[in-house]
Amino acid sequence: MTWDYYEEGKTFDISKEEKKSENILDSLNPKQKKKLKKTLQAAEPTEFFGQDFTKLGDLLEMIDALDFTKSDKKLNKKVKSMDERNIDIVATATKLRKEYELLYRQIRDLVYPKRKGEKNE
C-alpha cells in the first residue's frame, strides 16, 4: 500500500517498512553469530561451579578427624576457624551461583527470545 503522505510527490510504502529484528542473532553476520553462540555456550553454568569449595570442606573435616589436631588446642582452634571460613565461602559461592544462573538465563533469553506458545525449560 502506498500513498502520498506529505502531498509532495513522495510516496510512502507501508509494506517495505523495516521490521525490527526479533532476535539479536538475526541482526548479526554469520561470523559474529557463530562467535556469540560459542561464547554463550561456554558461559553456561556447569555442575562444577562449587566443587572446589566442597572438596576443601572434606579436606578440613579429614584434618579435624586426625589425632594430632585433637591434642594441640591451638591447631584445633585454627582448623575450626578455617572450617567456618570455608562455610562462609560456600554460602557466598551458592549465592553467586544463583545470581550467575539468573543472569545467564536473562542473557540467553535476550539472544534466543521465546516465541509465543513455547514452554519454559
N, CA and C atoms as an extended XYZ file, in Angstrom:
363
Properties=species:S:1:pos:R:3:atomname:S:1:resname:S:1:resid:I:1 pbc="F F F"
N         0.840       -1.164        0.000 N   MET     1
C         0.000        0.000        0.000 CA  MET     1
C         0.890        1.233        0.000 C   MET     1
N         0.629        2.167       -0.866 N   THR     2
C         1.394        3.405       -0.930 CA  THR     2
C         0.447        4.594       -0.939 C   THR     2
N         0.951        5.713       -0.465 N   TRP     3
C         0.189        6.948       -0.580 CA  TRP     3
C         1.133        8.131       -0.481 C   TRP     3
N         0.657        9.268       -0.913 N   ASP     4
C         1.442       10.494       -0.895 CA  ASP     4
C         1.221       11.131        0.474 C   ASP     4
N         2.109       10.824        1.425 N   TYR     5
C         1.907       11.199        2.819 CA  TYR     5
C         1.947       12.710        3.034 C   TYR     5
N         2.929       13.379        2.453 N   TYR     6
C         3.060       14.822        2.656 CA  TYR     6
C         2.575       15.636        1.456 C   TYR     6
N         1.963       14.992        0.509 N   GLU     7
C         1.469       15.603       -0.716 CA  GLU     7
C         2.566       16.382       -1.428 C   GLU     7
N         3.764       15.807       -1.406 N   GLU     8
C         4.913       16.417       -2.080 CA  GLU     8
C         5.381       15.545       -3.236 C   GLU     8
N         4.617       14.616       -3.618 N   GLY     9
C         5.009       13.735       -4.709 CA  GLY     9
C         5.849       12.554       -4.247 C   GLY     9
N         6.140       12.474       -2.960 N   LYS    10
C         6.901       11.344       -2.432 CA  LYS    10
C         5.909       10.330       -1.890 C   LYS    10
N         6.111        9.092       -2.270 N   THR    11
C         5.203        8.056       -1.794 CA  THR    11
C         5.848        7.292       -0.642 C   THR    11
N         5.005        6.770        0.197 N   PHE    12
C         5.425        6.015        1.365 CA  PHE    12
C         4.868        4.614        1.232 C   PHE    12
N         5.715        3.614        1.241 N   ASP    13
C         5.302        2.228        1.061 CA  ASP    13
C         5.309        1.514        2.411 C   ASP    13
N         4.128        1.171        2.917 N   ILE    14
C         3.992        0.508        4.220 CA  ILE    14
C         4.580       -0.893        4.193 C   ILE    14
N         4.408       -1.595        3.112 N   SER    15
C         4.866       -2.986        3.042 CA  SER    15
C         6.382       -3.097        3.114 C   SER    15
N         7.093       -2.018        2.746 N   LYS    16
C         8.552       -2.064        2.773 CA  LYS    16
C         9.131       -1.492        4.060 C   LYS    16
N         8.251       -1.159        5.008 N   GLU    17
C         8.713       -0.616        6.274 CA  GLU    17
C         9.615       -1.646        6.958 C   GLU    17
N        10.740       -1.156        7.445 N   GLU    18
C        11.687       -2.068        8.083 CA  GLU    18
C        11.092       -2.627        9.366 C   GLU    18
N        11.231       -3.916        9.501 N   LYS    19
C        10.782       -4.580       10.726 CA  LYS    19
C        11.994       -4.755       11.626 C   LYS    19
N        11.780       -4.508       12.909 N   LYS    20
C        12.858       -4.710       13.862 CA  LYS    20
C        13.125       -6.200       13.996 C   LYS    20
N        14.377       -6.518       14.130 N   SER    21
C        14.754       -7.915       14.325 CA  SER    21
C        14.244       -8.369       15.689 C   SER    21
N        13.558       -9.495       15.718 N   GLU    22
C        13.024      -10.013       16.969 CA  GLU    22
C        14.100      -10.706       17.777 C   GLU    22
N        15.229      -10.919       17.198 N   ASN    23
C        16.251      -11.711       17.846 CA  ASN    23
C        17.614      -11.138       17.462 C   ASN    23
N        18.487      -11.056       18.429 N   ILE    24
C        19.813      -10.475       18.208 CA  ILE    24
C        20.556      -11.225       17.113 C   ILE    24
N        20.417      -12.531       17.075 N   LEU    25
C        21.142      -13.335       16.092 CA  LEU    25
C        20.807      -12.945       14.657 C   LEU    25
N        19.560      -12.538       14.431 N   ASP    26
C        19.157      -12.157       13.079 CA  ASP    26
C        19.890      -10.915       12.587 C   ASP    26
N        20.351      -10.066       13.505 N   SER    27
C        20.993       -8.818       13.107 CA  SER    27
C        22.507       -8.963       12.930 C   SER    27
N        23.038      -10.148       13.168 N   LEU    28
C        24.485      -10.367       13.072 CA  LEU    28
C        24.870      -11.069       11.787 C   LEU    28
N        26.119      -10.837       11.382 N   ASN    29
C        26.615      -11.597       10.231 CA  ASN    29
C        26.985      -12.998       10.726 C   ASN    29
N        27.154      -13.949        9.811 N   PRO    30
C        27.399      -15.347       10.226 CA  PRO    30
C        28.587      -15.533       11.171 C   PRO    30
N        29.666      -14.788       10.960 N   LYS    31
C        30.851      -14.930       11.803 CA  LYS    31
C        30.556      -14.440       13.229 C   LYS    31
N        29.875      -13.287       13.347 N   GLN    32
C        29.515      -12.752       14.654 CA  GLN    32
C        28.517      -13.673       15.362 C   GLN    32
N        27.600      -14.214       14.578 N   LYS    33
C        26.584      -15.112       15.121 CA  LYS    33
C        27.239      -16.353       15.728 C   LYS    33
N        28.191      -16.930       15.001 N   LYS    34
C        28.879      -18.131       15.476 CA  LYS    34
C        29.673      -17.831       16.754 C   LYS    34
N        30.339      -16.671       16.781 N   LYS    35
C        31.132      -16.298       17.944 CA  LYS    35
C        30.228      -16.091       19.169 C   LYS    35
N        29.089      -15.432       18.965 N   LEU    36
C        28.154      -15.199       20.073 CA  LEU    36
C        27.600      -16.520       20.602 C   LEU    36
N        27.239      -17.425       19.701 N   LYS    37
C        26.711      -18.729       20.123 CA  LYS    37
C        27.746      -19.514       20.921 C   LYS    37
N        29.008      -19.517       20.461 N   LYS    38
C        30.071      -20.245       21.159 CA  LYS    38
C        30.334      -19.649       22.537 C   LYS    38
N        30.357      -18.323       22.615 N   THR    39
C        30.612      -17.650       23.887 CA  THR    39
C        29.479      -17.913       24.868 C   THR    39
N        28.256      -17.873       24.377 N   LEU    40
C        27.092      -18.146       25.215 CA  LEU    40
C        27.135      -19.576       25.743 C   LEU    40
N        27.497      -20.502       24.879 N   GLN    41
C        27.576      -21.905       25.286 CA  GLN    41
C        28.684      -22.102       26.324 C   GLN    41
N        29.808      -21.424       26.143 N   ALA    42
C        30.922      -21.555       27.089 CA  ALA    42
C        30.578      -20.952       28.450 C   ALA    42
N        29.701      -19.968       28.465 N   ALA    43
C        29.337      -19.293       29.718 CA  ALA    43
C        28.227      -20.008       30.481 C   ALA    43
N        27.674      -21.059       29.901 N   GLU    44
C        26.582      -21.774       30.561 CA  GLU    44
C        27.052      -22.348       31.894 C   GLU    44
N        26.256      -22.168       32.953 N   PRO    45
C        26.652      -22.705       34.264 CA  PRO    45
C        26.827      -24.226       34.214 C   PRO    45
N        27.834      -24.705       34.924 N   THR    46
C        28.102      -26.137       34.937 CA  THR    46
C        27.933      -26.686       36.347 C   THR    46
N        27.973      -27.978       36.457 N   GLU    47
C        27.843      -28.633       37.757 CA  GLU    47
C        29.108      -28.482       38.589 C   GLU    47
N        30.202      -28.051       37.991 N   PHE    48
C        31.487      -27.969       38.680 CA  PHE    48
C        31.708      -26.639       39.388 C   PHE    48
N        30.720      -25.754       39.340 N   PHE    49
C        30.859      -24.392       39.847 CA  PHE    49
C        31.396      -24.342       41.280 C   PHE    49
N        30.902      -25.161       42.183 N   GLY    50
C        31.309      -25.067       43.583 CA  GLY    50
C        32.030      -26.279       44.121 C   GLY    50
N        32.455      -27.180       43.256 N   GLN    51
C        33.074      -28.424       43.735 CA  GLN    51
C        34.363      -28.200       44.497 C   GLN    51
N        35.139      -27.181       44.122 N   ASP    52
C        36.396      -26.922       44.824 CA  ASP    52
C        36.136      -26.589       46.290 C   ASP    52
N        35.075      -25.840       46.536 N   PHE    53
C        34.763      -25.443       47.909 CA  PHE    53
C        34.338      -26.644       48.751 C   PHE    53
N        33.574      -27.546       48.154 N   THR    54
C        33.146      -28.726       48.916 CA  THR    54
C        34.326      -29.671       49.148 C   THR    54
N        35.248      -29.737       48.208 N   LYS    55
C        36.444      -30.564       48.401 CA  LYS    55
C        37.285      -30.019       49.540 C   LYS    55
N        37.359      -28.705       49.616 N   LEU    56
C        38.116      -28.075       50.693 CA  LEU    56
C        37.477      -28.394       52.039 C   LEU    56
N        36.154      -28.418       52.080 N   GLY    57
C        35.442      -28.788       53.307 CA  GLY    57
C        35.730      -30.219       53.720 C   GLY    57
N        35.755      -31.111       52.739 N   ASP    58
C        36.077      -32.516       53.030 CA  ASP    58
C        37.492      -32.641       53.584 C   ASP    58
N        38.419      -31.884       53.015 N   LEU    59
C        39.803      -31.910       53.479 CA  LEU    59
C        39.901      -31.408       54.921 C   LEU    59
N        39.197      -30.334       55.225 N   LEU    60
C        39.219      -29.806       56.590 CA  LEU    60
C        38.607      -30.793       57.584 C   LEU    60
N        37.538      -31.477       57.187 N   GLU    61
C        36.930      -32.494       58.054 CA  GLU    61
C        37.907      -33.633       58.313 C   GLU    61
N        38.649      -34.014       57.277 N   MET    62
C        39.624      -35.096       57.417 CA  MET    62
C        40.745      -34.671       58.372 C   MET    62
N        41.225      -33.446       58.230 N   ILE    63
C        42.283      -32.942       59.111 CA  ILE    63
C        41.777      -32.870       60.550 C   ILE    63
N        40.537      -32.417       60.713 N   ASP    64
C        39.946      -32.297       62.045 CA  ASP    64
C        39.806      -33.669       62.716 C   ASP    64
N        39.576      -34.694       61.945 N   ALA    65
C        39.397      -36.039       62.493 CA  ALA    65
C        40.722      -36.680       62.908 C   ALA    65
N        41.838      -36.166       62.436 N   LEU    66
C        43.145      -36.741       62.783 CA  LEU    66
C        43.476      -36.486       64.252 C   LEU    66
N        44.215      -37.407       64.820 N   ASP    67
C        44.535      -37.355       66.244 CA  ASP    67
C        45.416      -36.154       66.618 C   ASP    67
N        46.352      -35.789       65.762 N   PHE    68
C        47.301      -34.737       66.150 CA  PHE    68
C        46.632      -33.369       66.321 C   PHE    68
N        45.486      -33.134       65.686 N   THR    69
C        44.809      -31.851       65.885 CA  THR    69
C        44.049      -31.827       67.210 C   THR    69
N        43.644      -32.967       67.667 N   LYS    70
C        42.889      -33.032       68.922 CA  LYS    70
C        43.782      -32.746       70.128 C   LYS    70
N        45.048      -33.136       70.057 N   SER    71
C        45.954      -32.925       71.185 CA  SER    71
C        46.482      -31.486       71.232 C   SER    71
N        46.499      -30.810       70.118 N   ASP    72
C        47.001      -29.430       70.060 CA  ASP    72
C        45.813      -28.467       69.977 C   ASP    72
N        45.516      -27.806       71.100 N   LYS    73
C        44.340      -26.932       71.158 CA  LYS    73
C        44.447      -25.748       70.187 C   LYS    73
N        45.639      -25.209       70.057 N   LYS    74
C        45.850      -24.065       69.160 CA  LYS    74
C        45.588      -24.473       67.707 C   LYS    74
N        46.102      -25.629       67.328 N   LEU    75
C        45.894      -26.138       65.970 CA  LEU    75
C        44.429      -26.490       65.740 C   LEU    75
N        43.795      -27.074       66.754 N   ASN    76
C        42.381      -27.431       66.662 CA  ASN    76
C        41.535      -26.173       66.439 C   ASN    76
N        41.850      -25.114       67.177 N   LYS    77
C        41.127      -23.849       67.036 CA  LYS    77
C        41.328      -23.261       65.633 C   LYS    77
N        42.548      -23.380       65.137 N   LYS    78
C        42.868      -22.867       63.799 CA  LYS    78
C        42.078      -23.619       62.724 C   LYS    78
N        41.990      -24.936       62.847 N   VAL    79
C        41.246      -25.758       61.891 CA  VAL    79
C        39.755      -25.417       61.953 C   VAL    79
N        39.227      -25.227       63.156 N   LYS    80
C        37.814      -24.842       63.306 CA  LYS    80
C        37.555      -23.493       62.624 C   LYS    80
N        38.476      -22.566       62.794 N   SER    81
C        38.352      -21.249       62.168 CA  SER    81
C        38.363      -21.370       60.638 C   SER    81
N        39.247      -22.214       60.140 N   MET    82
C        39.306      -22.442       58.689 CA  MET    82
C        38.016      -23.068       58.185 C   MET    82
N        37.458      -23.980       58.954 N   ASP    83
C        36.205      -24.633       58.583 CA  ASP    83
C        35.071      -23.607       58.519 C   ASP    83
N        35.023      -22.698       59.487 N   GLU    84
C        33.994      -21.652       59.474 CA  GLU    84
C        34.159      -20.732       58.262 C   GLU    84
N        35.405      -20.382       57.946 N   ARG    85
C        35.660      -19.549       56.757 CA  ARG    85
C        35.221      -20.269       55.487 C   ARG    85
N        35.473      -21.568       55.432 N   ASN    86
C        35.067      -22.345       54.259 CA  ASN    86
C        33.539      -22.371       54.127 C   ASN    86
N        32.858      -22.496       55.251 N   ILE    87
C        31.385      -22.492       55.223 CA  ILE    87
C        30.881      -21.149       54.698 C   ILE    87
N        31.515      -20.058       55.135 N   ASP    88
C        31.141      -18.732       54.630 CA  ASP    88
C        31.385      -18.625       53.123 C   ASP    88
N        32.495      -19.176       52.685 N   ILE    89
C        32.829      -19.139       51.256 CA  ILE    89
C        31.811      -19.950       50.454 C   ILE    89
N        31.434      -21.121       50.967 N   VAL    90
C        30.442      -21.962       50.278 CA  VAL    90
C        29.103      -21.241       50.193 C   VAL    90
N        28.712      -20.565       51.277 N   ALA    91
C        27.447      -19.818       51.270 CA  ALA    91
C        27.501      -18.693       50.232 C   ALA    91
N        28.610      -17.983       50.180 N   THR    92
C        28.772      -16.914       49.202 CA  THR    92
C        28.775      -17.479       47.783 C   THR    92
N        29.454      -18.594       47.597 N   ALA    93
C        29.505      -19.231       46.276 CA  ALA    93
C        28.114      -19.666       45.826 C   ALA    93
N        27.306      -20.133       46.768 N   THR    94
C        25.944      -20.553       46.444 CA  THR    94
C        25.117      -19.366       45.965 C   THR    94
N        25.255      -18.245       46.682 N   LYS    95
C        24.545      -17.033       46.265 CA  LYS    95
C        25.014      -16.573       44.893 C   LYS    95
N        26.337      -16.602       44.695 N   LEU    96
C        26.893      -16.207       43.400 CA  LEU    96
C        26.418      -17.127       42.282 C   LEU    96
N        26.346      -18.400       42.577 N   ARG    97
C        25.872      -19.374       41.602 CA  ARG    97
C        24.448      -19.045       41.154 C   ARG    97
N        23.581      -18.745       42.123 N   LYS    98
C        22.195      -18.410       41.795 CA  LYS    98
C        22.129      -17.133       40.966 C   LYS    98
N        22.910      -16.126       41.344 N   GLU    99
C        22.944      -14.874       40.583 CA  GLU    99
C        23.473      -15.112       39.170 C   GLU    99
N        24.516      -15.931       39.072 N   TYR   100
C        25.117      -16.247       37.776 CA  TYR   100
C        24.099      -16.934       36.869 C   TYR   100
N        23.387      -17.924       37.415 N   GLU   101
C        22.390      -18.648       36.620 CA  GLU   101
C        21.266      -17.722       36.167 C   GLU   101
N        20.826      -16.831       37.055 N   LEU   102
C        19.760      -15.887       36.699 CA  LEU   102
C        20.221      -14.953       35.577 C   LEU   102
N        21.412      -14.398       35.723 N   LEU   103
C        21.946      -13.506       34.700 CA  LEU   103
C        22.146      -14.240       33.379 C   LEU   103
N        22.645      -15.472       33.449 N   TYR   104
C        22.841      -16.262       32.224 CA  TYR   104
C        21.508      -16.477       31.507 C   TYR   104
N        20.457      -16.848       32.262 N   ARG   105
C        19.136      -17.055       31.642 CA  ARG   105
C        18.622      -15.790       30.996 C   ARG   105
N        18.843      -14.635       31.646 N   GLN   106
C        18.391      -13.364       31.080 CA  GLN   106
C        19.126      -13.057       29.779 C   GLN   106
N        20.430      -13.293       29.771 N   ILE   107
C        21.217      -13.052       28.553 CA  ILE   107
C        20.803      -14.032       27.464 C   ILE   107
N        20.609      -15.295       27.826 N   ARG   108
C        20.208      -16.302       26.842 CA  ARG   108
C        18.841      -15.959       26.238 C   ARG   108
N        17.914      -15.498       27.081 N   ASP   109
C        16.597      -15.100       26.582 CA  ASP   109
C        16.684      -13.874       25.674 C   ASP   109
N        17.699      -13.032       25.911 N   LEU   110
C        17.911      -11.887       25.044 CA  LEU   110
C        18.392      -12.344       23.671 C   LEU   110
N        19.281      -13.319       23.661 N   VAL   111
C        19.826      -13.837       22.402 CA  VAL   111
C        18.832      -14.750       21.696 C   VAL   111
N        18.177      -15.623       22.457 N   TYR   112
C        17.187      -16.545       21.907 CA  TYR   112
C        15.823      -16.266       22.541 C   TYR   112
N        15.114      -15.238       22.071 N   PRO   113
C        13.818      -14.940       22.695 CA  PRO   113
C        12.827      -16.077       22.479 C   PRO   113
N        11.980      -16.272       23.486 N   LYS   114
C        10.969      -17.330       23.386 CA  LYS   114
C         9.861      -16.875       22.449 C   LYS   114
N         9.387      -17.792       21.675 N   ARG   115
C         8.273      -17.497       20.781 CA  ARG   115
C         6.970      -17.811       21.506 C   ARG   115
N         5.890      -17.254       21.026 N   LYS   116
C         4.590      -17.499       21.645 CA  LYS   116
C         4.299      -18.989       21.625 C   LYS   116
N         3.806      -19.503       22.726 N   GLY   117
C         3.445      -20.921       22.820 CA  GLY   117
C         4.596      -21.809       23.208 C   GLY   117
N         5.820      -21.257       23.270 N   GLU   118
C         6.985      -22.054       23.626 CA  GLU   118
C         7.048      -22.197       25.137 C   GLU   118
N         7.292      -23.412       25.614 N   LYS   119
C         7.327      -23.672       27.042 CA  LYS   119
C         8.689      -23.326       27.612 C   LYS   119
N         8.717      -22.987       28.905 N   ASN   120
C         9.978      -22.744       29.604 CA  ASN   120
C        10.703      -24.058       29.817 C   ASN   120
N        12.031      -23.981       29.883 N   GLU   121
C        12.843      -25.182       30.097 CA  GLU   121
C        12.780      -25.613       31.524 C   GLU   121
